[in-house]
Amino acid sequence: MDVALRLYDSFEPHDEAYFFRVGAYGLVCFHGRNYNIKKRMSAEETTRLTQDAAFMRISSDCYVNVNRVLEIEGDCICFGEGPGLNNRLPVSRRKQQLVRQAMNERRPAEPTLS
């Protein structure tokens, strides 16, 4: 129980969450490697989170952490290793292309050999 409370108290969405969904009444549900954390957030906190450059909106209530995307396969975004439910998220092809562009912008440019 203490481990769960420490995870909840020290939770940092940028570093740990794969994606999150915004619900009614300020409830935000973060999905990570082995957990789902529901937090009640103020309107200001939710706005700040949804406008953060690390997260991209892929549906009306779902935002993906672009830094945590491992690959895009078929019609899903993959976040890690293993066949877990939180490791794959179905996304339309249009949104996949936007995520790819964001991933390319975030990756450092590789040196070219001359």
N, C-alpha and C positions, 0 to 999 in steps of 0.2 A: 504494500500500500504506500509506503514511504517513497518508493521509486516512482510510482505513478504521480504522486503529488509533486515531487521534484521536477519531473518532466513537464507537468502542467504549469508550474510556477516559472520555470526557466525556458519555456518554449519560445523559440525565435522562428517565425514563419519563413524568413528569407533563407535560413540555413537548413531547415528541417522539413518543411511542408512540400509535398509534391504538387498539390493543388488544394484549393479551398472553394467552398460553396457558401454563398450568402443567403441566409434565410430571413424569415420574418422576425420582427422585433429585435433586430440587432444580433441575432444568433449566427455565428460564423463557424462552419465545420471544416477543420483542417484535416487533410488526409496525408499520411506519411508512410514510412516503410512498414511499420507494424502497429500503427495506431490511427485512431480518429479522435481528434480533440474538438470538443464543442466549447466555444467561448462566447459570452455575451459581450459585445463591444458597442461603444457609443457610435453615433452617426459620424462624428469627426474621425474616429479611429478607423472605421470601416471605409470611409472616403479616402483617407490617406493610404490605406492598404490597397484598395482597388485602383488607385492612380499611380501606384509604385511601378517603376519601369521594369522591375524583376518579374512582375506578374502580367500575363496577357489574358484578356477576356476571350473565352472560346464559346460561351453561351450566355444566356441572360443572367445566370446566377453562378457561373463557374469560371474560375481564374486559375491558370496554369503557371507554375514557377518555371520560367524558361531556363533558368540556371540548372534545374534538376532534371530536365528532359535528357534521356540517354539516346533515344532514337525514335524515328517515326516509321512504323511498320504497318503496311496495309492501311486499315482505316483507324488505327490506334496510335496514341502517343505512349511510349514506354518510358518508365521512370526507374529502373533499377534492375536487379537481377531476380530471377525466380518467377514462378507463375502465380503470384499473389493477385488478389482482386484490385488492390490499390496500385499495382504496378502498371496497369494498362487502363487507358481512358479513351473511349471512342470519340473521334473528332471528325468533322467534315473535311473534305479535301481542301476547300478554300481556307479554312482555319489552319490546316496542316501547313499550307504554303506560308502563311503569315508567321507561324511558329518557326519554320525553317529559316525564314529571313531574319527573325529576331535572334535565333541561335547563331547564325553566321555573323551578325553584327557584334555579338558578345564575345565570340572567340577571337583570340589575338591573331593578328595576321602572321602567317607562316613566312619565314624568310625565303626568298627566291634564290635559286642557285644560278649563277651567271657563268 
